[in-house]
Amino acid sequence: MPVKSSKKQLTVLQAESLVKIPWLVHGFSTRLGGFSPVYGGNALNLGFTREDSRKSVERNRSAFLETLGAIDKRGEPWPLVTLRQVHSGLIHCVSKVPPTQLAGDGLITITPSLCIGIQSADCIPIILSDRKRRAVGVLHAGWRGTVKRIVEKGVGEMRRWFGTRPRDIQAAIGPGVHSCCYEVGAEVRDQFESQFSYAAELFRETRESNPVREKYPMLFLSARAPGHSNLPRQLFLDLPEANRRQLISAGVPPKNINVSRLCTVCRVDLLFSHRAEKGRTGRMMAVASIRQR
């Protein structure tokens, strides 16, 4: 993904396919170049977290939108709509900032100079852009939202509200936890298998290594044939691929889908990770908006 930086080293990631759309403003934030000292330096925390101050987060949001170019002639940031995210399949169509914060995990709009954003810190952020109808959407896809088909619903909602044809959508799947680091339980696989015919292709299973067991096998003898108990298995989910497959199922051509290779758990130098940082971390934001004609 191309990188866009401000003079203050605020770093934003962008999808190559979306950069080519002249009317689209978009970006995936990182942790670099902000005003929050609580997450290891000048962090760009864009979520109102328990550890951070509201003033710092508001400064971060303004700086982020300015770097994207989402500002008016007076230099003020465009209005930003966010959600109280609940790991759901709920998607809202907005044309202005609502009087109270909406609950859900997806936003779509066709209104120029209105930013829509979702927050993440391991879950998968997705930006959708309809090139023909100048419409955009942002989606937050954790494993629960993915099982509830939030991406397929997002494409469907853009079609219902704006007449979007899936083949006209350019999609960008931003940084999130990848299969190298996303260990899940068997109950997660069960839920995916109940929903998707290709679920088996989304999981990787490995045997948990145990150096002590391998060196001293006699310590682990049991009555279970052939004499040794089984080593526990580890199960890993490819969440970006799960959402890419949903986009394809919804009719978006594979060539129109850009997938970030960045894993939030592996790259805590650049990105926030709830899993790697044991819950004490900031939030990144995926934002999309439409320039005036």
Backbone as CSV, one residue per row, in Angstrom:
resi,resn,N_x,N_y,N_z,CA_x,CA_y,CA_z,C_x,C_y,C_z
1,MET,0.839,-1.205,0.000,0.000,0.000,0.000,0.873,1.255,0.000
2,PRO,0.552,2.243,-0.855,1.303,3.501,-0.836,1.169,4.191,0.516
3,VAL,2.182,4.942,0.884,2.197,5.647,2.169,2.090,7.137,1.923
4,LYS,1.238,7.774,2.693,1.094,9.223,2.630,1.460,9.784,3.992
5,SER,2.387,10.722,4.039,2.856,11.266,5.309,2.709,12.783,5.346
6,SER,2.506,13.300,6.552,2.468,14.746,6.759,3.837,15.217,7.220
7,LYS,3.969,16.531,7.408,5.232,17.089,7.888,5.564,16.576,9.281
8,LYS,4.542,16.179,10.042,4.754,15.693,11.407,4.958,14.183,11.437
9,GLN,5.196,13.584,10.251,5.416,12.143,10.128,4.177,11.321,10.467
10,LEU,3.011,11.957,10.363,1.764,11.205,10.477,1.663,10.332,9.222
11,THR,1.573,9.033,9.425,1.646,8.087,8.313,0.285,7.459,8.039
12,VAL,-0.129,7.524,6.783,-1.402,6.964,6.341,-1.138,5.962,5.220
13,LEU,-1.820,4.828,5.256,-1.711,3.823,4.204,-2.885,3.969,3.248
14,GLN,-2.615,3.810,1.958,-3.661,3.908,0.947,-3.546,2.740,-0.032
15,ALA,-4.675,2.374,-0.614,-4.704,1.292,-1.599,-4.429,1.852,-2.990
16,GLU,-3.552,1.191,-3.734,-3.173,1.675,-5.060,-4.388,1.838,-5.971
17,SER,-5.293,0.875,-5.917,-6.463,0.933,-6.798,-7.374,2.098,-6.448
18,LEU,-7.448,2.464,-5.175,-8.324,3.554,-4.757,-7.684,4.920,-4.990
19,VAL,-6.370,4.981,-4.941,-5.672,6.254,-5.204,-5.987,6.751,-6.609
20,LYS,-6.261,5.848,-7.518,-6.512,6.210,-8.910,-7.901,6.821,-9.138
21,ILE,-8.768,6.769,-8.137,-10.119,7.325,-8.272,-10.055,8.797,-7.873
22,PRO,-10.210,9.730,-8.799,-9.927,11.147,-8.512,-10.833,11.798,-7.480
23,TRP,-12.072,11.333,-7.359,-13.011,11.971,-6.432,-12.984,11.355,-5.038
24,LEU,-12.218,10.295,-4.864,-12.231,9.550,-3.593,-11.151,10.039,-2.636
25,VAL,-11.535,10.267,-1.399,-10.612,10.510,-0.290,-10.643,9.263,0.579
26,HIS,-9.486,8.668,0.845,-9.495,7.461,1.674,-8.146,7.285,2.360
27,GLY,-8.141,6.469,3.396,-6.888,6.140,4.065,-7.090,5.212,5.245
28,PHE,-6.052,4.416,5.519,-5.985,3.572,6.715,-4.915,4.174,7.613
29,SER,-5.280,4.566,8.802,-4.297,5.193,9.694,-3.333,4.161,10.249
30,THR,-2.212,4.643,10.775,-1.247,3.813,11.501,-1.150,4.378,12.924
31,ARG,-0.130,3.989,13.657,0.046,4.530,15.000,1.044,5.695,15.020
32,LEU,1.548,6.090,13.877,2.652,7.049,13.815,2.201,8.483,13.578
33,GLY,2.779,9.408,14.329,2.647,10.823,14.050,1.521,11.551,14.747
34,GLY,1.102,11.061,15.904,0.000,11.702,16.605,0.411,12.443,17.857
35,PHE,-0.562,12.624,18.750,-0.356,13.439,19.956,-0.664,12.680,21.246
36,SER,-0.748,11.355,21.173,-1.079,10.555,22.354,0.178,9.929,22.942
37,PRO,0.600,10.355,24.134,1.821,9.803,24.735,1.605,8.463,25.438
38,VAL,0.348,8.034,25.616,0.081,6.871,26.471,0.383,5.538,25.801
39,TYR,0.560,5.538,24.484,0.810,4.278,23.786,2.201,4.240,23.161
40,GLY,3.170,4.680,23.918,4.548,4.560,23.495,5.031,5.657,22.580
41,GLY,4.874,6.900,22.997,5.358,8.007,22.180,4.217,8.807,21.594
42,ASN,4.493,9.497,20.513,3.475,10.330,19.866,2.587,9.474,18.972
43,ALA,1.672,8.764,19.622,0.835,7.799,18.904,-0.390,8.470,18.299
44,LEU,-0.798,7.963,17.147,-1.985,8.477,16.459,-3.188,7.612,16.856
45,ASN,-3.595,7.719,18.103,-4.774,6.988,18.563,-6.026,7.742,18.132
46,LEU,-6.910,7.066,17.387,-8.111,7.709,16.867,-9.388,7.225,17.561
47,GLY,-9.226,6.452,18.622,-10.386,5.981,19.383,-10.408,6.571,20.777
48,PHE,-11.611,6.827,21.282,-11.738,7.384,22.637,-11.594,6.245,23.649
49,THR,-10.339,5.852,23.863,-10.023,4.739,24.755,-9.928,5.212,26.202
50,ARG,-9.931,4.250,27.086,-9.925,4.555,28.516,-8.645,5.256,28.952
51,GLU,-7.507,4.901,28.356,-6.232,5.453,28.808,-5.932,6.848,28.253
52,ASP,-6.516,7.182,27.114,-6.151,8.416,26.423,-7.121,9.546,26.759
53,SER,-6.669,10.774,26.549,-7.528,11.937,26.800,-8.340,12.280,25.557
54,ARG,-9.520,12.805,25.765,-10.364,13.188,24.638,-9.697,14.262,23.784
55,LYS,-8.994,15.188,24.444,-8.327,16.264,23.722,-7.291,15.717,22.751
56,SER,-6.505,14.722,23.190,-5.478,14.139,22.324,-6.104,13.432,21.128
57,VAL,-7.185,12.704,21.381,-7.838,11.964,20.299,-8.437,12.925,19.270
58,GLU,-9.039,13.997,19.731,-9.606,14.983,18.811,-8.519,15.646,17.971
59,ARG,-7.365,15.926,18.580,-6.240,16.470,17.808,-5.761,15.453,16.775
60,ASN,-5.694,14.197,17.183,-5.273,13.145,16.264,-6.226,13.032,15.075
61,ARG,-7.512,13.076,15.352,-8.496,12.940,14.278,-8.402,14.112,13.297
62,SER,-8.251,15.295,13.834,-8.128,16.467,12.959,-6.890,16.373,12.086
63,ALA,-5.764,15.952,12.681,-4.519,15.823,11.920,-4.634,14.740,10.852
64,PHE,-5.290,13.651,11.184,-5.488,12.548,10.239,-6.311,13.005,9.041
65,LEU,-7.429,13.674,9.300,-8.282,14.138,8.201,-7.574,15.192,7.354
66,GLU,-6.778,16.027,8.002,-6.020,17.034,7.255,-5.023,16.368,6.315
67,THR,-4.347,15.336,6.796,-3.382,14.614,5.962,-4.066,13.960,4.767
68,LEU,-5.300,13.479,4.967,-6.056,12.884,3.870,-6.507,13.931,2.853
69,GLY,-6.556,15.190,3.284,-7.098,16.235,2.420,-8.580,16.439,2.597
70,ALA,-9.130,15.909,3.691,-10.557,16.036,3.984,-10.797,17.299,4.809
71,ILE,-10.543,18.451,4.208,-10.702,19.728,4.891,-11.388,20.722,3.952
72,ASP,-12.096,21.694,4.562,-12.782,22.699,3.754,-11.853,23.869,3.446
73,LYS,-12.397,24.911,2.812,-11.589,26.064,2.408,-11.020,26.836,3.590
74,ARG,-11.662,26.685,4.739,-11.173,27.365,5.946,-10.128,26.536,6.686
75,GLY,-9.856,25.337,6.181,-8.900,24.457,6.840,-9.503,23.605,7.927
76,GLU,-10.848,23.578,8.011,-11.527,22.769,9.023,-11.800,21.367,8.476
77,PRO,-11.649,20.344,9.315,-11.917,18.976,8.846,-13.381,18.792,8.466
78,TRP,-13.614,17.954,7.458,-14.983,17.592,7.109,-15.628,16.830,8.264
79,PRO,-16.949,16.842,8.369,-17.625,16.072,9.429,-17.281,14.588,9.331
80,LEU,-17.137,13.956,10.480,-16.771,12.541,10.549,-17.845,11.756,11.282
81,VAL,-18.354,10.708,10.645,-19.334,9.819,11.264,-18.641,8.515,11.636
82,THR,-18.749,8.124,12.893,-18.225,6.843,13.355,-19.352,6.072,14.045
83,LEU,-19.042,4.897,14.536,-20.041,4.012,15.125,-19.620,3.530,16.506
84,ARG,-20.603,3.129,17.281,-20.333,2.295,18.456,-20.338,0.864,17.926
85,GLN,-19.151,0.317,17.736,-19.017,-0.968,17.053,-19.358,-2.134,17.977
86,VAL,-20.154,-3.068,17.457,-20.703,-4.132,18.300,-20.507,-5.523,17.687
87,HIS,-19.587,-5.664,16.730,-19.298,-6.951,16.081,-20.569,-7.560,15.492
88,SER,-21.236,-6.773,14.654,-22.530,-7.151,14.106,-22.494,-7.166,12.590
89,GLY,-23.678,-7.334,11.991,-23.840,-7.175,10.562,-24.627,-5.927,10.226
90,LEU,-24.714,-4.996,11.173,-25.521,-3.789,11.001,-24.769,-2.735,10.194
91,ILE,-25.434,-2.187,9.196,-24.849,-1.175,8.313,-25.825,-0.010,8.196
92,HIS,-25.318,1.218,8.306,-26.147,2.412,8.256,-25.793,3.259,7.037
93,CYS,-26.814,3.765,6.365,-26.641,4.744,5.294,-26.802,6.125,5.906
94,VAL,-25.794,6.990,5.742,-25.825,8.307,6.376,-25.617,9.404,5.337
95,SER,-26.214,10.558,5.610,-26.030,11.740,4.761,-25.564,12.937,5.580
96,LYS,-25.472,12.757,6.914,-24.983,13.790,7.817,-24.599,13.134,9.130
97,VAL,-23.986,13.892,10.012,-23.636,13.360,11.332,-24.932,13.191,12.130
98,PRO,-25.238,11.989,12.608,-26.482,11.774,13.353,-26.418,12.449,14.717
99,PRO,-27.589,12.779,15.315,-27.605,13.452,16.615,-27.025,12.608,17.743
100,THR,-27.150,11.289,17.642,-26.548,10.368,18.608,-25.771,9.303,17.845
101,GLN,-24.734,8.775,18.467,-23.893,7.802,17.774,-24.664,6.518,17.484
102,LEU,-24.546,6.051,16.269,-25.220,4.827,15.848,-24.415,3.606,16.292
103,ALA,-25.126,2.496,16.501,-24.466,1.228,16.818,-24.460,0.360,15.566
104,GLY,-23.346,-0.258,15.284,-23.224,-1.113,14.116,-21.779,-1.268,13.708
105,ASP,-21.553,-1.814,12.508,-20.188,-2.069,12.057,-19.967,-1.746,10.587
106,GLY,-20.886,-0.962,10.012,-20.703,-0.542,8.644,-21.417,0.767,8.365
107,LEU,-20.815,1.581,7.493,-21.403,2.853,7.072,-21.288,2.972,5.562
108,ILE,-22.309,3.541,4.926,-22.244,3.847,3.502,-22.787,5.260,3.296
109,THR,-22.300,5.924,2.255,-22.788,7.274,1.959,-22.553,7.610,0.495
110,ILE,-23.350,8.562,0.023,-23.179,9.133,-1.314,-23.054,10.653,-1.206
111,THR,-22.949,11.144,0.039,-22.901,12.578,0.329,-21.467,13.091,0.279
112,PRO,-21.179,14.066,-0.563,-19.814,14.615,-0.624,-19.424,15.327,0.667
113,SER,-18.126,15.377,0.914,-17.539,16.110,2.056,-18.057,15.611,3.404
114,LEU,-18.435,14.351,3.460,-18.814,13.700,4.709,-17.931,12.471,4.860
115,CYS,-17.134,12.432,5.923,-16.243,11.297,6.158,-16.959,10.206,6.942
116,ILE,-16.787,8.983,6.534,-17.279,7.849,7.301,-16.082,7.005,7.709
117,GLY,-16.084,6.534,8.951,-14.915,5.814,9.454,-15.273,4.699,10.404
118,ILE,-14.476,3.642,10.365,-14.584,2.564,11.360,-13.216,2.396,12.026
119,GLN,-13.237,1.932,13.270,-12.006,1.760,14.044,-11.610,0.289,14.110
120,SER,-10.308,0.060,14.268,-9.826,-1.316,14.381,-8.507,-1.357,15.124
121,ALA,-8.181,-2.554,15.620,-6.880,-2.787,16.244,-6.552,-4.274,16.196
122,ASP,-6.970,-4.940,15.147,-6.751,-6.341,14.789,-7.829,-6.799,13.815
123,CYS,-9.075,-6.371,14.052,-10.147,-6.707,13.130,-9.856,-6.091,11.761
124,ILE,-10.557,-6.555,10.760,-10.259,-6.170,9.382,-11.080,-4.948,8.970
125,PRO,-10.404,-3.853,8.548,-11.113,-2.689,8.010,-11.212,-2.796,6.490
126,ILE,-12.377,-2.475,5.960,-12.602,-2.605,4.523,-13.226,-1.321,3.989
127,ILE,-12.699,-0.832,2.865,-13.256,0.335,2.181,-13.793,-0.105,0.834
128,LEU,-15.036,0.301,0.534,-15.671,0.019,-0.747,-15.904,1.332,-1.491
129,SER,-15.676,1.326,-2.789,-15.894,2.518,-3.598,-16.567,2.134,-4.906
130,ASP,-17.713,2.739,-5.182,-18.418,2.547,-6.439,-17.963,3.645,-7.403
131,ARG,-17.150,3.279,-8.358,-16.560,4.269,-9.265,-17.606,4.963,-10.127
132,LYS,-18.667,4.252,-10.488,-19.653,4.805,-11.406,-20.626,5.750,-10.693
133,ARG,-21.020,5.419,-9.468,-22.046,6.204,-8.786,-21.493,7.096,-7.673
134,ARG,-20.188,7.134,-7.548,-19.546,8.010,-6.553,-20.118,7.767,-5.156
135,ALA,-20.090,6.518,-4.762,-20.575,6.117,-3.445,-19.474,5.340,-2.723
136,VAL,-19.470,5.397,-1.384,-18.431,4.726,-0.608,-19.036,3.999,0.592
137,GLY,-18.276,3.042,1.094,-18.659,2.322,2.303,-17.430,1.936,3.099
138,VAL,-17.591,1.828,4.419,-16.526,1.327,5.287,-17.121,0.243,6.191
139,LEU,-16.362,-0.823,6.402,-16.859,-1.975,7.152,-15.825,-2.444,8.160
140,HIS,-16.302,-2.884,9.315,-15.467,-3.428,10.384,-15.782,-4.919,10.504
141,ALA,-14.792,-5.768,10.209,-15.031,-7.205,10.143,-14.107,-7.967,11.078
142,GLY,-14.568,-8.210,12.296,-13.938,-9.207,13.151,-14.473,-10.571,12.742
143,TRP,-14.124,-11.611,13.475,-14.619,-12.926,13.049,-16.136,-13.020,13.193
144,ARG,-16.697,-12.368,14.207,-18.155,-12.428,14.391,-18.876,-11.703,13.260
145,GLY,-18.388,-10.508,12.902,-18.986,-9.778,11.794,-18.825,-10.516,10.477
146,THR,-17.695,-11.203,10.322,-17.460,-11.964,9.103,-18.440,-13.128,8.995
147,VAL,-18.664,-13.835,10.089,-19.652,-14.920,10.097,-21.046,-14.386,9.778
148,LYS,-21.318,-13.161,10.217,-22.625,-12.538,9.936,-22.679,-11.893,8.550
149,ARG,-21.632,-12.111,7.759,-21.579,-11.691,6.349,-21.672,-10.176,6.173
150,ILE,-20.951,-9.441,7.002,-21.062,-7.981,6.915,-20.576,-7.443,5.576
151,VAL,-19.582,-8.080,4.968,-19.081,-7.603,3.681,-20.126,-7.822,2.584
152,GLU,-20.714,-8.996,2.549,-21.762,-9.254,1.563,-22.933,-8.300,1.780
153,LYS,-23.273,-8.050,3.020,-24.358,-7.117,3.323,-23.992,-5.696,2.899
154,GLY,-22.721,-5.329,3.069,-22.284,-4.001,2.663,-22.471,-3.772,1.174
155,VAL,-22.085,-4.777,0.376,-22.280,-4.681,-1.068,-23.769,-4.599,-1.388
156,GLY,-24.566,-5.398,-0.687,-26.001,-5.394,-0.908,-26.656,-4.079,-0.535
157,GLU,-26.205,-3.467,0.554,-26.767,-2.187,0.981,-26.414,-1.073,0.000
158,MET,-25.215,-1.108,-0.556,-24.847,-0.100,-1.553,-25.691,-0.273,-2.827
159,ARG,-26.025,-1.500,-3.133,-26.896,-1.734,-4.284,-28.314,-1.248,-3.989
160,ARG,-28.796,-1.516,-2.779,-30.160,-1.117,-2.418,-30.325,0.392,-2.373
161,TRP,-29.345,1.104,-1.777,-29.464,2.548,-1.604,-29.039,3.341,-2.835
162,PHE,-28.012,2.861,-3.525,-27.406,3.676,-4.575,-27.481,3.060,-5.972
163,GLY,-27.960,1.831,-6.067,-27.953,1.157,-7.360,-26.600,0.635,-7.766
164,THR,-25.715,0.460,-6.812,-24.357,-0.025,-7.089,-24.378,-1.422,-7.702
165,ARG,-23.589,-1.605,-8.747,-23.372,-2.930,-9.312,-22.053,-3.470,-8.764
166,PRO,-22.050,-4.697,-8.248,-20.826,-5.234,-7.647,-19.601,-5.121,-8.547
167,ARG,-19.781,-5.259,-9.846,-18.624,-5.206,-10.754,-18.000,-3.816,-10.828
168,ASP,-18.725,-2.797,-10.339,-18.194,-1.431,-10.346,-17.470,-1.074,-9.050
169,ILE,-17.453,-1.988,-8.101,-16.834,-1.716,-6.803,-15.335,-1.980,-6.837
170,GLN,-14.590,-1.029,-6.304,-13.175,-1.230,-5.979,-13.089,-1.370,-4.470
171,ALA,-12.463,-2.444,-3.989,-12.424,-2.723,-2.557,-10.989,-2.786,-2.049
172,ALA,-10.794,-2.295,-0.843,-9.482,-2.371,-0.190,-9.649,-2.977,1.195
173,ILE,-8.956,-4.070,1.432,-8.928,-4.722,2.742,-7.659,-4.253,3.439
174,GLY,-7.827,-3.514,4.532,-6.700,-2.885,5.197,-5.973,-3.794,6.178
175,PRO,-4.996,-3.244,6.891,-4.211,-4.042,7.846,-5.069,-4.624,8.959
176,GLY,-4.778,-5.864,9.303,-5.469,-6.557,10.393,-4.680,-7.778,10.782
177,VAL,-5.207,-8.552,11.694,-4.504,-9.762,12.111,-4.581,-10.798,10.990
178,HIS,-3.446,-11.443,10.685,-3.377,-12.442,9.620,-3.288,-13.847,10.210
179,SER,-3.312,-14.822,9.349,-3.351,-16.213,9.801,-2.094,-16.628,10.545
180,CYS,-1.005,-15.901,10.344,0.234,-16.221,11.065,0.068,-16.040,12.573
181,CYS,-0.872,-15.187,12.975,-0.990,-14.812,14.392,-2.394,-14.959,14.966
182,TYR,-3.369,-15.376,14.148,-4.749,-15.370,14.627,-5.194,-16.773,15.022
183,GLU,-4.795,-17.185,16.216,-5.212,-18.483,16.739,-6.616,-18.376,17.318
184,VAL,-7.474,-19.318,16.952,-8.860,-19.317,17.413,-9.228,-20.700,17.931
185,GLY,-10.402,-20.783,18.543,-10.894,-22.050,19.056,-11.724,-22.810,18.027
186,ALA,-11.977,-24.067,18.319,-12.743,-24.909,17.400,-14.152,-24.387,17.202
187,GLU,-14.685,-23.665,18.210,-16.042,-23.136,18.079,-16.135,-22.086,16.977
188,VAL,-15.033,-21.377,16.726,-15.023,-20.394,15.640,-15.097,-21.119,14.304
189,ARG,-14.311,-22.180,14.152,-14.364,-22.960,12.908,-15.755,-23.542,12.690
190,ASP,-16.385,-24.006,13.767,-17.732,-24.562,13.644,-18.710,-23.537,13.087
191,GLN,-18.597,-22.299,13.562,-19.512,-21.266,13.082,-19.254,-20.927,11.616
192,PHE,-17.997,-20.895,11.210,-17.692,-20.639,9.800,-18.193,-21.784,8.923
193,GLU,-18.018,-23.006,9.393,-18.452,-24.157,8.605,-19.966,-24.195,8.460
194,SER,-20.679,-23.596,9.399,-22.147,-23.559,9.306,-22.626,-22.526,8.294
195,GLN,-21.725,-21.633,7.855,-22.114,-20.533,6.980,-21.506,-20.591,5.584
196,PHE,-20.286,-21.130,5.474,-19.556,-21.016,4.207,-19.083,-22.382,3.719
197,SER,-19.363,-22.678,2.458,-18.953,-23.968,1.891,-17.437,-24.095,1.798
198,TYR,-16.746,-22.946,1.738,-15.289,-22.939,1.601,-14.574,-22.746,2.941
199,ALA,-15.290,-22.905,4.044,-14.719,-22.604,5.366,-13.426,-23.356,5.644
200,ALA,-13.334,-24.609,5.211,-12.131,-25.406,5.497,-10.878,-24.770,4.919
201,GLU,-11.031,-24.001,3.835,-9.885,-23.363,3.202,-9.387,-22.139,3.970
202,LEU,-10.139,-21.690,4.956,-9.780,-20.488,5.705,-8.987,-20.793,6.970
203,PHE,-8.868,-22.075,7.309,-8.219,-22.448,8.564,-6.966,-23.274,8.317
204,ARG,-6.015,-23.073,9.198,-4.763,-23.831,9.180,-4.583,-24.447,10.563
205,GLU,-4.290,-25.745,10.583,-4.143,-26.454,11.859,-2.715,-26.965,12.005
206,THR,-2.122,-26.744,13.162,-0.759,-27.218,13.431,-0.714,-27.912,14.770
207,ARG,0.294,-28.738,14.954,0.500,-29.380,16.241,1.350,-28.474,17.112
208,GLU,0.900,-28.232,18.318,1.638,-27.370,19.241,2.943,-28.034,19.629
209,SER,4.042,-27.306,19.475,5.352,-27.878,19.801,5.589,-27.829,21.304
210,ASN,6.309,-28.817,21.814,6.637,-28.884,23.232,8.035,-29.497,23.351
211,PRO,9.075,-28.660,23.472,10.453,-29.172,23.521,10.680,-30.166,24.662
212,VAL,10.066,-29.922,25.816,10.241,-30.832,26.955,9.667,-32.198,26.630
213,ARG,8.479,-32.194,26.017,7.828,-33.452,25.662,8.657,-34.239,24.650
214,GLU,9.227,-33.497,23.677,10.006,-34.168,22.650,11.300,-34.758,23.208
215,LYS,11.875,-34.112,24.229,13.133,-34.602,24.809,12.910,-35.711,25.825
216,TYR,11.753,-35.601,26.567,11.478,-36.593,27.615,10.082,-37.188,27.408
217,PRO,9.882,-37.982,26.364,8.558,-38.512,26.059,7.977,-39.401,27.156
218,MET,8.852,-40.054,27.947,8.366,-40.955,28.992,7.572,-40.214,30.065
219,LEU,7.837,-38.921,30.217,7.097,-38.150,31.223,5.631,-37.969,30.847
220,PHE,5.307,-38.220,29.582,3.957,-37.949,29.096,3.215,-39.235,28.734
221,LEU,3.672,-40.361,29.273,2.999,-41.625,29.018,1.581,-41.589,29.582
222,SER,0.653,-42.236,28.872,-0.726,-42.333,29.362,-1.279,-43.688,28.967
223,ALA,-2.471,-43.950,29.417,-3.107,-45.228,29.091,-3.720,-45.225,27.702
224,ARG,-3.708,-44.086,27.054,-4.317,-43.966,25.734,-3.420,-44.621,24.686
225,ALA,-3.999,-45.488,23.867,-3.241,-46.142,22.799,-2.745,-45.072,21.824
226,PRO,-1.541,-45.172,21.301,-0.576,-46.257,21.507,0.343,-46.034,22.687
227,GLY,-0.132,-45.307,23.688,0.685,-45.134,24.879,0.995,-43.696,25.198
228,HIS,0.705,-42.796,24.298,0.982,-41.384,24.519,-0.266,-40.563,24.229
229,SER,-0.521,-39.570,25.063,-1.646,-38.680,24.799,-1.311,-37.780,23.618
230,ASN,-2.328,-37.313,22.924,-2.118,-36.467,21.755,-1.691,-35.063,22.160
231,LEU,-0.822,-34.484,21.350,-0.466,-33.089,21.551,-1.647,-32.197,21.167
232,PRO,-1.829,-31.101,21.884,-2.915,-30.193,21.507,-2.678,-29.609,20.126
233,ARG,-3.775,-29.283,19.444,-3.727,-28.706,18.119,-3.981,-27.205,18.195
234,GLN,-3.329,-26.461,17.303,-3.536,-25.029,17.200,-4.253,-24.737,15.888
235,LEU,-5.249,-23.853,15.963,-6.086,-23.539,14.823,-5.959,-22.058,14.496
236,PHE,-5.643,-21.740,13.234,-5.423,-20.349,12.822,-6.392,-19.989,11.694
237,LEU,-6.990,-18.793,11.808,-7.970,-18.315,10.845,-7.368,-17.227,9.950
238,ASP,-7.611,-17.324,8.649,-7.189,-16.304,7.687,-8.362,-15.339,7.487
239,LEU,-8.436,-14.333,8.348,-9.556,-13.403,8.328,-9.574,-12.500,7.085
240,PRO,-8.418,-11.978,6.624,-8.448,-11.202,5.375,-8.975,-12.020,4.196
241,GLU,-8.551,-13.272,4.089,-9.007,-14.116,2.992,-10.503,-14.409,3.108
242,ALA,-10.987,-14.566,4.325,-12.424,-14.805,4.525,-13.245,-13.650,3.977
243,ASN,-12.763,-12.440,4.174,-13.492,-11.276,3.687,-13.287,-11.063,2.184
244,ARG,-12.137,-11.430,1.677,-11.925,-11.382,0.222,-12.882,-12.341,-0.472
245,ARG,-13.046,-13.530,0.089,-13.954,-14.510,-0.504,-15.397,-14.013,-0.468
246,GLN,-15.761,-13.292,0.596,-17.111,-12.738,0.653,-17.335,-11.697,-0.436
247,LEU,-16.345,-10.860,-0.664,-16.461,-9.863,-1.721,-16.664,-10.539,-3.080
248,ILE,-15.921,-11.591,-3.324,-16.052,-12.321,-4.588,-17.441,-12.959,-4.684
249,SER,-17.904,-13.540,-3.580,-19.240,-14.150,-3.560,-20.326,-13.116,-3.830
250,ALA,-20.069,-11.874,-3.406,-21.044,-10.801,-3.613,-20.988,-10.242,-5.028
251,GLY,-20.034,-10.687,-5.834,-19.960,-10.259,-7.225,-18.856,-9.278,-7.554
252,VAL,-18.002,-8.938,-6.576,-16.890,-8.029,-6.838,-15.778,-8.817,-7.547
253,PRO,-15.320,-8.361,-8.709,-14.262,-9.094,-9.412,-12.984,-9.177,-8.571
254,PRO,-12.333,-10.333,-8.556,-11.092,-10.469,-7.777,-10.058,-9.404,-8.096
255,LYS,-9.961,-8.981,-9.361,-8.982,-7.970,-9.739,-9.282,-6.604,-9.135
256,ASN,-10.506,-6.421,-8.637,-10.900,-5.151,-8.029,-10.665,-5.113,-6.522
257,ILE,-10.037,-6.162,-5.990,-9.857,-6.267,-4.542,-8.382,-6.141,-4.193
258,ASN,-8.042,-5.158,-3.369,-6.680,-4.936,-2.900,-6.593,-5.387,-1.443
259,VAL,-5.639,-6.250,-1.120,-5.504,-6.788,0.241,-4.149,-6.399,0.819
260,SER,-4.165,-5.734,1.963,-2.916,-5.373,2.631,-2.232,-6.623,3.180
261,ARG,-0.921,-6.664,3.059,-0.149,-7.783,3.607,0.281,-7.541,5.052
262,LEU,-0.043,-6.376,5.594,0.416,-6.030,6.940,-0.419,-6.719,8.011
263,CYS,0.245,-7.423,8.897,-0.403,-8.057,10.052,-0.210,-7.162,11.267
264,THR,-1.287,-6.811,11.926,-1.213,-5.905,13.074,-0.402,-6.496,14.228
265,VAL,-0.499,-7.798,14.422,0.243,-8.432,15.525,1.739,-8.422,15.241
266,CYS,2.110,-8.667,13.996,3.534,-8.686,13.624,4.150,-7.290,13.595
267,ARG,3.341,-6.261,13.310,3.876,-4.928,13.054,3.389,-3.897,14.068
268,VAL,3.617,-4.176,15.348,3.214,-3.204,16.379,4.098,-1.960,16.355
269,ASP,5.187,-1.989,15.577,5.981,-0.779,15.386,5.230,0.237,14.538
270,LEU,4.292,-0.241,13.717,3.557,0.607,12.785,2.068,0.686,13.096
271,LEU,1.532,-0.389,13.679,0.088,-0.530,13.834,-0.287,-0.884,15.265
272,PHE,-1.505,-0.565,15.647,-2.030,-0.979,16.943,-2.530,-2.421,16.855
273,SER,-2.325,-3.185,17.952,-2.822,-4.556,18.010,-3.357,-4.854,19.405
274,HIS,-4.643,-5.072,19.495,-5.272,-5.414,20.773,-4.718,-6.729,21.296
275,ARG,-4.473,-7.670,20.393,-3.990,-8.996,20.797,-2.535,-8.937,21.249
276,ALA,-1.679,-8.308,20.476,-0.257,-8.266,20.800,0.029,-7.411,22.025
277,GLU,-0.781,-6.349,22.220,-0.545,-5.426,23.322,-1.460,-5.687,24.515
278,LYS,-2.084,-6.859,24.496,-2.879,-7.355,25.633,-3.963,-6.370,26.065
279,GLY,-4.616,-5.766,25.095,-5.777,-4.925,25.369,-5.494,-3.466,25.644
280,ARG,-4.255,-3.126,25.979,-3.935,-1.726,26.272,-3.306,-1.091,25.032
281,THR,-4.146,-0.632,24.168,-3.664,-0.099,22.895,-4.647,0.912,22.336
282,GLY,-4.206,1.642,21.305,-5.057,2.626,20.650,-5.884,2.008,19.544
283,ARG,-6.523,2.861,18.769,-7.359,2.392,17.662,-6.957,3.116,16.369
284,MET,-6.904,2.358,15.307,-6.688,2.924,13.985,-8.053,3.198,13.357
285,MET,-8.044,3.878,12.237,-9.303,4.196,11.567,-9.145,4.074,10.058
286,ALA,-10.169,3.489,9.435,-10.289,3.480,7.984,-11.368,4.489,7.621
287,VAL,-11.021,5.433,6.764,-11.928,6.535,6.424,-12.092,6.624,4.915
288,ALA,-13.323,6.946,4.493,-13.600,7.209,3.080,-14.518,8.421,2.976
289,SER,-14.344,9.172,1.914,-15.205,10.329,1.660,-15.188,10.654,0.174
290,ILE,-16.066,11.574,-0.218,-16.253,11.945,-1.621,-15.992,13.441,-1.794
291,ARG,-15.131,13.762,-2.745,-14.885,15.178,-3.027,-16.062,15.782,-3.785
292,GLN,-16.282,17.068,-3.562,-17.298,17.785,-4.331,-16.910,17.790,-5.799
293,ARG,-17.891,17.821,-6.664,-17.618,17.887,-8.104,-16.990,19.239,-8.463
